[in-house]
């Protein structure tokens, strides 16, 4: 008696999985395609199930070296369920095989935002970093488009934290908590922080200081170990006449890098605006010990000195 042919979405998917495990990738792709057509014909809205079928078929395409169709299926899967790690990794591998290193790097980095322990993503991002540096030189990061920010709710590394943390997104986190300060940032965190800081810098150049502060807030949520991020945010506070906030940010910057000239200068400016001329004068002197010929600092010292006298 001939074996019963699969006649449901679940049976077709299970049969596809079996064929895939047996190395019969073309047959598995056909079974996943039949399951997709059946699911879509039923008209039932089950994006997760449909996304898995697209992702599974993409794996077949990748095994057969059909990178173009792999990318198409992964993109369809991600449109249904954003930030799925398997379709992201499969699409990254396909992009890498096609030497589309920028797109591969973005997908690998997105995976690391979701789960920074994924070895294949860590290794892939390192390979793409080397490839992009070879292609574009040391300024390669400037050629990257904006990398999607993964919501905290989609990040697996937060699952072990108290539920209250999962309700907060990086954007709503306007200042660093004790928990953030004690957390050691991963490689993915550091890279995401760097990208957000650069986005903030671009906003500063355009005069959008309020929006820049939000970007720096997000950056510091991922990693609060970059002195320049604090001193850059301090500049925004200065422009917005938020002088006490500027002092706090410069102090944080200097705790990370005691020779951050910009932090000394901006804190001196903030102290001057707050009419704390002694503190301002002390910061200028500290700056001039590092850079004796700093013209703006020399000019500011003259102004502060007049106020002291």
C-alpha positions as CSV (number, residue, x, y, z in Angstrom):
1,X,0.0,0.0,0.0
2,X,1.4,3.4,-1.0
3,X,2.2,5.8,1.8
4,X,-0.4,8.5,2.4
5,X,0.6,11.8,0.8
6,X,0.7,14.8,3.0
7,X,-2.6,16.8,2.7
8,X,-2.4,19.5,5.3
9,X,-0.1,22.5,5.9
10,X,1.5,20.8,9.0
11,X,2.0,17.5,7.2
12,X,3.6,19.2,4.2
13,X,5.9,21.2,6.5
14,X,6.9,18.1,8.4
15,X,7.6,16.2,5.1
16,X,9.7,19.2,4.0
17,X,11.7,19.2,7.2
18,X,12.4,15.4,6.7
19,X,13.5,15.9,3.1
20,X,15.7,18.8,4.2
21,X,17.4,16.7,6.9
22,X,18.0,14.0,4.3
23,X,19.7,16.5,2.0
24,X,16.9,16.5,-0.5
25,X,16.7,20.3,-0.7
26,X,14.8,20.6,-4.0
27,X,12.2,18.2,-2.8
28,X,11.9,20.1,0.5
29,X,11.5,23.4,-1.3
30,X,8.7,21.9,-3.4
31,X,6.9,20.7,-0.2
32,X,7.3,24.1,1.5
33,X,5.9,25.7,-1.6
34,X,2.9,23.5,-1.6
35,X,2.3,24.3,2.1
36,X,2.6,28.0,1.4
37,X,0.0,27.8,-1.4
38,X,-2.3,25.8,0.7
39,X,-2.0,28.2,3.7
40,X,-2.6,31.2,1.4
41,X,-5.6,29.5,-0.3
42,X,-7.2,28.9,3.1
43,X,-7.2,32.7,3.6
44,X,-6.4,32.3,7.3
45,X,-4.1,34.9,8.8
46,X,-1.2,33.1,10.4
47,X,1.9,35.3,9.8
48,X,4.2,33.2,12.0
49,X,3.4,29.9,10.2
50,X,3.7,31.6,6.8
51,X,7.0,33.3,7.8
52,X,8.5,29.9,8.9
53,X,7.6,28.3,5.6
54,X,9.3,31.1,3.7
55,X,12.3,30.9,5.9
56,X,12.5,27.1,5.5
57,X,12.3,27.4,1.8
58,X,15.0,30.0,1.9
59,X,17.2,27.5,3.6
60,X,16.7,25.1,0.7
61,X,17.6,27.8,-1.8
62,X,20.7,28.6,0.2
63,X,21.8,25.0,0.3
64,X,21.3,24.8,-3.5
65,X,23.3,28.0,-4.1
66,X,20.2,29.9,-5.3
67,X,21.0,33.1,-3.3
68,X,18.6,35.4,-5.2
69,X,15.6,33.3,-4.3
70,X,16.9,32.8,-0.8
71,X,17.0,36.6,-0.3
72,X,13.5,37.0,-1.7
73,X,12.1,34.3,0.7
74,X,13.9,35.7,3.7
75,X,12.6,39.2,3.0
76,X,9.1,37.8,2.7
77,X,9.5,36.0,6.0
78,X,10.8,39.2,7.7
79,X,7.9,41.2,6.3
80,X,5.5,38.9,8.1
81,X,7.5,38.6,11.4
82,X,10.2,41.3,11.7
83,X,13.5,40.4,13.3
84,X,13.4,36.7,12.9
85,X,16.9,35.4,13.5
86,X,16.9,32.5,11.0
87,X,15.8,34.5,8.0
88,X,18.2,37.3,8.9
89,X,21.1,34.8,9.2
90,X,20.1,33.1,5.9
91,X,19.8,36.4,4.1
92,X,23.1,37.6,5.5
93,X,24.8,34.4,4.2
94,X,23.2,34.8,0.8
95,X,24.3,38.5,0.6
96,X,27.8,37.5,1.6
97,X,27.9,34.8,-1.1
98,X,26.8,37.5,-3.6
99,X,29.6,39.8,-2.3
100,X,26.9,42.3,-1.1
101,X,28.9,42.9,2.0
102,X,27.2,46.0,3.3
103,X,23.8,44.3,3.3
104,X,25.3,41.2,4.8
105,X,26.9,43.3,7.6
106,X,23.6,45.0,8.4
107,X,21.8,41.7,8.8
108,X,24.6,40.2,10.9
109,X,24.5,43.2,13.1
110,X,20.8,43.1,13.5
111,X,21.0,39.5,14.7
112,X,23.6,40.6,17.3
113,X,21.1,43.2,18.6
114,X,18.6,40.4,19.1
115,X,21.1,37.9,20.6
116,X,24.7,38.9,21.0
117,X,25.9,35.3,21.6
118,X,25.1,34.0,18.1
119,X,28.5,32.7,16.9
120,X,27.7,32.8,13.2
121,X,26.7,36.4,13.4
122,X,29.8,37.4,15.4
123,X,32.0,35.6,12.9
124,X,30.0,37.0,10.0
125,X,30.2,40.6,11.2
126,X,34.0,40.2,11.6
127,X,34.3,38.9,8.1
128,X,32.2,41.7,6.7
129,X,34.2,44.3,8.6
130,X,37.4,43.1,7.0
131,X,35.8,42.9,3.6
132,X,34.3,46.4,3.8
133,X,37.6,47.9,5.1
134,X,39.4,46.3,2.1
135,X,36.8,47.7,-0.3
136,X,36.3,51.2,1.1
137,X,39.2,51.8,3.4
138,X,39.2,53.1,7.0
139,X,36.1,55.4,6.3
140,X,33.9,52.4,5.4
141,X,31.5,52.9,8.3
142,X,30.5,56.3,6.8
143,X,29.1,54.5,3.8
144,X,26.7,52.3,5.8
145,X,23.0,53.0,5.7
146,X,21.1,53.2,9.0
147,X,21.0,49.9,10.7
148,X,17.5,49.0,12.0
149,X,17.0,49.4,15.7
150,X,15.7,46.2,17.2
151,X,13.0,46.9,19.8
152,X,14.0,45.7,23.3
153,X,11.0,43.3,23.3
154,X,12.6,41.4,20.4
155,X,16.0,41.2,22.0
156,X,16.6,37.7,23.5
157,X,19.4,38.9,25.8
158,X,16.8,40.9,27.8
159,X,14.7,37.8,28.6
160,X,16.6,37.2,31.8
161,X,15.9,40.7,33.1
162,X,12.9,41.7,35.3
163,X,9.8,42.2,33.3
164,X,9.8,46.0,33.9
165,X,12.9,46.3,31.8
166,X,11.2,44.8,28.8
167,X,8.6,47.6,28.7
168,X,11.3,50.2,28.2
169,X,12.7,50.9,24.7
170,X,16.1,52.4,24.2
171,X,14.4,55.6,22.8
172,X,12.3,56.1,25.9
173,X,15.4,55.6,28.2
174,X,16.4,59.2,28.6
175,X,19.1,58.6,31.2
176,X,21.3,55.7,32.2
177,X,20.2,53.6,35.1
178,X,22.3,51.8,37.6
179,X,21.6,48.5,35.8
180,X,22.8,50.0,32.6
181,X,26.0,51.3,34.2
182,X,26.8,47.9,35.7
183,X,26.1,45.9,32.4
184,X,29.1,45.1,30.3
185,X,28.1,45.9,26.7
186,X,28.5,43.2,24.1
187,X,30.2,43.6,20.7
188,X,26.8,44.1,19.2
189,X,25.9,46.8,21.8
190,X,29.1,48.7,21.1
191,X,28.6,48.7,17.4
192,X,25.0,49.8,17.7
193,X,26.0,52.5,20.1
194,X,28.6,53.8,17.6
195,X,26.1,53.9,14.8
196,X,23.6,55.8,16.9
197,X,26.3,58.3,18.0
198,X,27.2,59.0,14.4
199,X,23.5,59.5,13.6
200,X,23.4,62.0,16.5
201,X,26.5,63.7,15.1
202,X,24.8,64.1,11.7
203,X,21.7,65.7,13.4
204,X,24.0,68.1,15.2
205,X,25.5,69.2,11.8
206,X,22.0,69.9,10.6
207,X,21.1,71.9,13.8
208,X,18.6,69.3,15.1
209,X,20.0,69.3,18.6
210,X,16.9,68.0,20.4
211,X,16.7,65.0,18.0
212,X,20.5,64.5,18.4
213,X,20.0,64.2,22.2
214,X,17.6,61.4,21.6
215,X,20.1,59.6,19.4
216,X,22.8,60.0,22.1
217,X,20.4,58.8,24.7
218,X,19.8,55.6,22.7
219,X,23.6,55.2,22.1
220,X,24.3,55.4,25.8
221,X,21.6,52.9,26.6
222,X,23.6,50.3,24.5
223,X,27.0,51.4,25.8
224,X,27.9,54.1,28.2
225,X,31.6,53.7,27.9
226,X,32.2,56.3,25.1
227,X,33.4,59.6,26.5
228,X,32.7,61.4,23.2
229,X,29.0,60.5,23.3
230,X,28.6,62.4,26.6
231,X,30.6,65.4,25.5
232,X,28.6,65.5,22.2
233,X,25.4,65.4,24.1
234,X,26.7,68.2,26.4
235,X,27.2,70.4,23.3
236,X,23.5,69.9,22.5
237,X,22.5,70.9,26.1
238,X,24.7,74.0,25.8
239,X,23.0,75.1,22.6
240,X,19.6,74.5,24.2
241,X,20.7,76.4,27.3
242,X,20.4,73.3,29.5
243,X,23.6,74.2,31.4
244,X,23.3,71.9,34.4
245,X,22.7,68.9,32.1
246,X,25.8,70.0,30.1
247,X,27.9,70.0,33.3
248,X,26.7,66.5,34.2
249,X,27.5,65.1,30.8
250,X,30.9,66.7,30.7
251,X,31.7,65.3,34.1
252,X,30.7,61.8,32.9
253,X,32.9,62.3,29.8
254,X,35.9,63.3,31.9
255,X,35.4,60.3,34.3
256,X,35.9,58.1,31.2
257,X,38.6,60.2,29.6
258,X,40.4,62.7,31.8
259,X,42.0,64.4,28.7
260,X,38.8,65.0,26.8
261,X,39.5,68.6,25.8
262,X,36.0,69.2,24.4
263,X,34.5,68.1,27.7
264,X,36.7,70.6,29.7
265,X,35.8,73.4,27.3
266,X,32.1,72.7,27.2
267,X,31.9,72.3,31.0
268,X,33.8,75.6,31.3
269,X,31.2,77.2,29.0
270,X,28.4,75.8,31.1
271,X,29.9,76.9,34.3
272,X,30.4,80.4,32.9
273,X,26.7,80.5,31.9
274,X,25.8,79.4,35.4
275,X,28.0,82.2,36.7
276,X,30.3,79.7,38.5
277,X,33.4,81.5,37.3
278,X,35.9,79.8,39.6
279,X,34.9,76.3,38.3
280,X,34.9,77.6,34.7
281,X,38.4,79.1,35.2
282,X,39.7,75.8,36.7
283,X,38.4,73.8,33.7
284,X,40.0,76.2,31.3
285,X,43.3,75.8,33.1
286,X,43.1,72.1,33.0
287,X,42.4,72.2,29.3
288,X,45.3,74.5,28.6
289,X,47.6,72.1,30.5
290,X,46.7,69.6,27.8
291,X,46.6,72.0,24.8
292,X,48.5,75.2,25.7
293,X,47.8,76.8,22.3
294,X,44.1,76.2,22.2
295,X,42.8,79.5,20.9
296,X,39.1,79.3,21.9
297,X,40.2,78.2,25.5
298,X,42.6,81.2,25.8
299,X,39.8,83.5,24.7
300,X,37.3,82.0,27.1
301,X,39.9,82.3,30.0
302,X,40.1,86.1,29.3
303,X,36.3,86.4,29.4
304,X,36.0,84.4,32.6
305,X,39.0,86.3,34.2
306,X,37.2,89.6,33.6
307,X,34.1,88.2,35.3
308,X,36.2,87.1,38.3
309,X,37.8,90.5,38.6
